[in-house]
Amino acid sequence: MIQTKKGQASFEFLSTYVWVLMGVLVTVGALFYFNVFDPQRYIPEECEFGQNIVCEDWSIGKSTSSTFDIKIKLKNNLERSIETVNVLVFDRDNIELSCSSAKLYCPYTSEDVNWTIATPNQFDGKWSVGKSCRLETNCDKQVIEGAKQSFTITLVFRRQTQNNDATNHTIQGKVFSRVQG
């Protein structure tokens, strides 16, 4: 009478696949540990304000441990000159941040100007059609250097008209970028 060792074959079969499963789990754990599956690594940086106000360049920089700077180069594609009234910044949870007064600089006549470090010249308040200007503000919020952050920026402005129409208009934009040190 020949006895078959079915129990031993089943055990060897299961133990082989358990070791394979353990190897897969260790590999996946290592990939998570080194942030290979971090979705922020694969989402591109963006700045979007629509077609009327075009975002040409941007940067988010950490100022101190609890503040950061936003610098955005925007182009006025509206049919008239505008005057900015207010700038509001919101975090990704749509909570308004406490920011210093926003400054708008419009000195650019050349594309060769490095707008993030150029000496700013405050302008007279009229943002001409087709002109690129730099919007700067400093906000209170702790950000992590090297991490990507998302902010919503609300730009309130008035169009320059002959009859001095005082109607406020609002454009919202989104900036998603890596925080620089």
Summary of the structure (lengths in Angstrom):
residues: 181
radius of gyration: 26.8
end to end distance: 79.0
largest distance: 110.2
contacts: 452
relative contact order: 0.23
helix: 17%
strand: 41%
